[in-house]
Amino acid sequence: MKNSTILIAVGKDAPLDDLARKLETIRAIPAKVDILLVGVVPHFPYYEIGAPPYGTTVTPPEWQDALSETKTALKAKQEEIETLLQQHGIDGGISVISADASQVSDIIAPRAMLCDIALVSEDLRETDFLFAQITHGILFRSPVGMILNAPDAQVLAQSKRVFVAWNPELHAARAVHQALPILRQAEEVTIGMVDPVMRTYRAGEDPGVDLAKWLSGHGCKVTIQQYPSGGRDIGRSILDRSKEIGADLVVMGAYSHSRARQAVFGGTTRTMIEQTEQAVFLAH
């Protein structure tokens, strides 16, 4: 991860202590940082505006007050983070998103495109729609992977054990490729497969062996494990197995099925994004 650029998305209520721990980890790598402070402006109440000739055009004062409060809070947080960057001697900067939540995905994507990896701060989970827009912008509209549930970002510097949730699909392969700098640093990499399909044209008679050989060629210490789900949710099985080996991080591909199907029926990606107990690296 040395000399890489790490995007950190935070909200106006992000605890400075958590951000300070992330910055200290990144400083020690050393890497650069691009902090994106995300703020949502209050939705404009079009239905309350008078229109000539039946009324005057008046912007509701309540909306103006709420907008002013949001901008003031973002400005104050920006100044606090700038001070924090100076204190930690980090190479990088901070910029601010102040927009309607529906626009955040479009705005965050170009920033993620010019970074090597993205971290999403835990405080952004407080608003479900905003959190979904941020993860969508990174996963679907940029070429980088995203890490969730890493309060101190230590998984970037040294993950002792990494669990790769593997299946022979494009999204999983992309996740492994993008997480390769992290995997190289790990003391142990476990390739875990839940209910693997043993087909010659798909994963071979011994699924995971080809991936293990490739990772070993990059200096990774690799073991292969195959697990039965027993009819349980695959995401839950991954979490249980990663906990068993004491994994610091789970690496997996995101959304092998459509977002609409995941939203209606649930799925592995949805389980891994919604959970907060395990650090996870996701790539689409």
Secondary structure by P-SEA (a helix, b strand, c coil): cccbbbbbbbcccccaaaaaaaaaaaaaacbbbbbbbbbbccccccccccccccccccccaaaaaaaaaaaaaaaaaaaaaaaaaaaaccccbbbbbbcccccccccaaaaaaaccbbbbcccccccaaaaaaaaaaaacccccccccccccccccccccbbbccccccaaaaaaaaaaaaaaaaccbbbbccccccccccccccccaaaaaaaaaaaccbbbbbbbbcccccaaaaaaaaaaaacccbbbbbcccccaaaaaacccaaaaaaacccbbbbbcc
